[in-house]
Structures are given as C-alpha cells and as structure tokens.
Amino acid sequence: MAEAVYPVPAEWAQNALVDEARYLDMYRQSVEDPDGFWREHAQRIDWIRPFTRVKETSYHEQDFGIAWFADGTLNLSANCLDRHLATRGDDIAILWEPDNPAEAERRITYRELHEAVCRFANLLKARGVKKGDRVTLYLPMVPEAAVAMLACARIGAIHSIVFAGFSPDALAGRIQDCDSTIVVTADEGWRGGRKVPLKANVDEALANCPAVETVIVLRRTGADLPRVDGRDVDWHEGVAAQSADCPPE
C-alpha cells in the first residue's frame, strides 16, 4: 500500500500555536511534573472557585478513584461562551453542515449561541428544571443539540444523551434509568436521507415513563404531529418568551 506524505503549508506552520519543539517540551513537563503542568494549564479557563488540589488518584480496590481539581468549581457553559464574548463574540462558534446537501449550512456566532443557550436554559427553568435534575436529549445532529447541552450545564442540570437511532423501548429504559422528568426531542430527524420519527418514538416510549412531565419539541422537518396539552412545548415558541439573560450556576 503506497504511503502518501502531505507537507504542512508554510502559512499553517508559521501560525501554529505549538510547533514540534514546543510540543516535546510540554510533554517533558507533563511527565516530570504533572501537577505543576496541569496547574499551569488549568489557568486557561475561568474558575468560580479556584482549585487547590490538582489530581487525587488511588488504584487500590478499597478506595479506587480518580479526581481532577476536586475542590474547584466552574461552569462549562460560561467557559465555552461567556469568556469569548468580549473579544470573539462575532466569530463563528458553530459551522453546521446538514445531512441533506440541498439544505443550507448554518453559521452561528458566539454571541448568537450565547443568546440561544440562555433562552433555552430559562425555558428549562420555567418548566421546573433545577440544579441536579436530569434532562433527556433525544435529538438529531443539529446545532440545537449543542444549545441544549450547554443550557443544561449553565443551570447545573445533567444531560443524558440518547442516540436518535434508538427505539422507543431503548429510549424508555434510559429515561427510567436516570429518573428524568423532561425530554427534549424534534418532530423528526434526517439520517442518511431518511426521516426518523423522533417525536412519535418519544410518545410511544412515554407510555412506560409516567414521571415525564415535559417534552420540548424542535421543529426540524415541519411534520404535522399530535400534541399533548400541558406536556408538549414547542421549542421556538417556548424560547421566544424567555429572557436572553441567564447567569451560570
């Protein structure tokens, strides 16, 4: 089998943040002084409460465990979004290419993504979601999936991602296992040029999940689907009524 070598363009090499020499030096530091190395690089993100301990590990059966920065506190959503707004707010945060080539790509800036996340986080709170609650995400590969994940992180909720190709029975089992009372889905999804009946699958799964009180439905294909009053919430209608201000937990 022939081996092809693709040289790095000179412009890429010139603008690289880490060259070979820097990489080898960083690797040496990480091996010789792992605590010092990770303490230094952890300063690249924003901490609500700075950590004092870097790593705690035990490989003994009686107290096996691995913890990083265990006494520190941060918010993932704020680190992904808020810290970039002042200098990169108009830069592209998500460049989305659809499953269907005929569908237009989407370019979402950090500022737009921040607003979408805050609005959706407030919608979750309006439906009773609080820190520590579990939110089941059964979504296609669309930017709103990232919005939902970041919104959960923003308010301290835990998101459980269920693959959009799973059956209603498999979905029901995962909802039950994490004791979730809210499901976020779409009317339908696209996969390999075929429509996937996500909302119909959710409706079938929830026959065995009586604890679920809210289903937030993203309009993806525009399919005309039945709606359960009091339980089903249209994503677009729901976020339109919410504030774009949501401080991170």
N, C-alpha and C positions, 0 to 999 in steps of 0.2 A: 504494500500500500504506500503510495507516494506521500511524502511529508511536505506540506506547504508552510512557508515562513512568510508572515506578513509584517514588514517593518513598521514600527511606530512612526507616524508622521511627525516631522520635526516640530510643528506647532504644538502638537499634543505633548511631546516630551518637554518642550520649553515651559508649558503652562501646568505641568503636573505638580500636584501638591506634595507628592512623595516620589523621589527617584530611588534607584536601586541602593545607593549608599545610605540614604536616609532610612529606607526600609530595613536594611540589615542592622543599622544602629538601633532602631526602635525594637527590633526583635531581640537583640542582645540585652537591652534594658529590661524587656518583659521577662526574660529568663533569669537574669541576675538579680533583679529587684522588682518582682511582680507587684508588691504592694505599692511601692513608690511609683511604678509606671502607671498603674490604673488610678492611683490617687491624682496624679497629674492630669490624665486624660479625662477623668470624670468632671474636671472643672470646665469642660467644654459645654456642658449642659447646665440648665438652671435648676437649683435646688430650693425647695420651700424651706426645708430644714436640712442643713448640711450634714453629711455623714461624718462619723468619727472612726468607724471601722470599715475597712475595705472588703476583706474576704474572711469568712469563717467556714472551715471545712472539717468534716470528720468522716472517715471511711470505716469506722467501727460500726458493727451491726447494731449495737445497743443505742447509739446516738447518731446514726448516719444522717448527714445533712450538708448542704452547700448553700451558703448565703452570701450575697454581694450587697455591700452598702446597706446593711440591715437596719441601722438606726437612722438612716436618712429618709427624707420624704420629697417626692417630686410629683409632677403631673405630666403624663406623657403627651396629652393634647397640647398643653402650653409649650412644651419643648418642641413639638412638631410645627406649631403655628405661631403662637404669640411672640416668641422671641425673634421671629423673622419679619414681623410686620413693619417695623421702623425702616429697615434697610432693603427688604426684598418683597415688600407687600404686593408689588405689581409683577413680580416674577412668576413664571409658571410653576405651580406646585404639582399639578396632575395633568398629564397629557394622555388622554384616553382614546384608544383605537377600538372601534366596535367590532363585534363578531361579524356583522353584516357589512361588507365593503361599500355598499350603497349608502350606508348611514354616515353622517358627518362626524368627524372627530370632535372632541371637546377639549378645550384648553381652560383650565381653572387656575386662577392666581391664588397666592397665599391669602390675600385679603378676602377674595370670594369664598375660598374654602373655610376660612375662619368664621365668616358670617353664617355659612350653611351649617357648620358644626354647632355654633352657638344656638342657632334657631332650633335645630333638631334636638339638642341637649335640653333646651327649655320645653320642647314638646314632650320629651320623655318625662321630665319632672312634672309637667302638667297632668300626665297620666299616672302619676304616683310613683315613678321610679326614683329610688334614692340610693345613696352610697351603700355598696354591698349587695344590691339586688342583681339578679341575673337576667340578661336580655338575650333572647334567642334571635340570631340573624340567619335568615334563610333567603338569601338574595342572589341575583345573578351578578356577573362580573361587570359592575357599573361603578362610577365614582361614588354613588350614594352608599355603597358598601363601606368605603373608607370613611365617609361622613358619619355613618352610624357607629363605626368602631371608635372614632375619635370623640364622638359625642358621649359615648359610654364612659370612656376614660376621663373625660372632662368632669363628669359629675360623680366619678368614683364607682360607677356600676361595672359589672363584669359581663363582657360579651361572650356568648357561646356561638361559634360559627358552625352552621350545619351546611354541608355541601349541597348545592342546589340540585344535584342529580339524585339525591336520596329520596326514597319512597316515603309515603305518609307514615307507615309503620316505623321506619327508621327515625323520622323526624319526631314522632310522638315519644319514642324512647328517650331521645336526647332532651326533649323538653321536660319530661318527667325526672330524668336523672339529675338535672341541675335545678329543679324546682323553680322553673321560670313562670312568670305570670304575664309576660308580654312577648310577642313575636313580631319581628319586622320582616316583611317579605315584599314581593312585587306581584302585579297581576299575572304576568308571565315572564319568562326569560328566553333568551336566544342561546342555543348551543349547537354548533355545527350546522347552522342554517335551519334548525328546527325549533319550534316553540316548546317551552317546558311549562306545564300548568302549575305554577308555584302556589298561587292563592287557592286553587282547587285542592292541592295536596295539603295545604295548611288546614283548610276546612275539614278535610277528612281526618287528619291527624288529631284535631282538637276534639273530636268525638270521644277521645280517650284522655283528654287533658282538660278536665273541668276547671282547673285552677287558673287557666289563662283568661285574663280579663280584657286584654287589649291586643289588637292586631293592626299594625300600621302598614298600609299598602301603598307601595310606589307604583305609579302609572308608568309602565315600561312599554307595553305594546298597545295599550288602549283597549284591551279586551273588555267586553261588557260582562261583568261578573256579579253574582249576588252579593249583597252586603248585609251584615248582621248589625242591626241598630244597637248603638251603645257600646259595641265591642270594636267594630272596624272603623279605622280612621284613615282618611286619605292623606298620604304624606304631604302633598303640595298644599292642600287646604290647611292641614294642621300646622305646618311651619310658617305659613303666611300670617297666622295670628300670633306668632311668638316674637319676642324681643330678640335682637341680634347681640344682646349683651348677656353673657353667662360666665361669671368668674369661675375659674377652675378650682376644683376641690383640692 
